[in-house]
Each structure stands twice: as structure tokens, then as C-alpha cells.
């Protein structure tokens, strides 16, 4: 049985530090059997501005809903803008109307060039994901000064951070695997 992981880059910027760290997680997942990944970049979704559920239609919206429904677990990497998640990421949740996250594990991470990490952006995701019935991993990954902790080849240069990413990814994948088995046993 293959577990499907959706890696979501909440940044609209290109290049994106959060995307680079998602690539590291994607490589960690690729080293393990039984997992398949897809990467979604908010800047490429082409979702219209959410104006209400009655107007949330169209090919881009339907494809987004299908992509989210496909996944057994999610890794969401988000920068922090004005102490919250980016508008493009919030907009993507609004088009879902709660579809796709129920009883599925979610791992949060955020990379920033500053010292504060992305604590408030990640915390602004909590009420959304809880409303949708997602299972939030208790450990989050805040990566301050993220530009200094990765080299030009996309490798983490700080051994403690590399170990933390690998450990959290392992815990997340374990959760996905076991939640999937639990859901299918009911």
C-alpha cells in the first residue's frame, strides 16, 4: 500500500526558502518505501480570489480539491507575512470548504531569513486545520536564518537542523502510515 503525501509550498515568491526545505523533506521521503509525493506551489495553482462558496467554481478549484482529496497526509511549508500565513495560502483553504483534511496528519514548517521563525504563521494555520478535522503533528519546524543553514546544492549545513528535519519527517511518515491503517480498519 502506498501512502500519498502532498507537499504544499505556501509561498507565492520565487525563489522560495520554504520550497527549498520542502525539497529536502521530499528527498527524505523518497528514501523510504511505501510513500508517493506530489508538490504543490501556491503560485502555480491559479485559484481565483475566494468570494464565497457559491462562486468557488472552475477547473483550477476542482483540480485543487481533487489534489487535496488524493493525499493521506500533508506537509505545509509557509513563510510569515505580517505575523500570519500568506493570503495565497489562506485563499487555497477557503476554496476547499473543509474537503480533504479530515483525519489526516499534517506537518507544519516554516523557513525565514529572520530570527523569529514562522511561529505566528504556523499558529494562524491551527484554527483552519482544526476546523477541517486534520491531525496536527505536535512538533513544528521553525527555521530561523534559513538562508544561512542551506548550501547552494540544497543541503542543510547545520547538522542539528538536518537531524531534526529527518526525525520530524520520520515521525510524520509513521503517523501517516498508522492513521491510514486506523482509518481503513473502521
Secondary structure as UniProt FT lines:
FT   STRAND          3..9
FT   HELIX           17..30
FT   TURN            33..34
FT   STRAND          35..41
FT   HELIX           42..45
FT   HELIX           53..55
FT   HELIX           59..70
FT   STRAND          73..77
FT   TURN            82..83
FT   HELIX           87..94
FT   TURN            95..100
FT   TURN            102..103
FT   STRAND          105..111
FT   TURN            117..118
FT   HELIX           119..131
FT   TURN            132..133
FT   STRAND          135..136
FT   STRAND          141..143
FT   TURN            144..145
FT   HELIX           146..148
FT   TURN            152..153
FT   HELIX           159..185
//
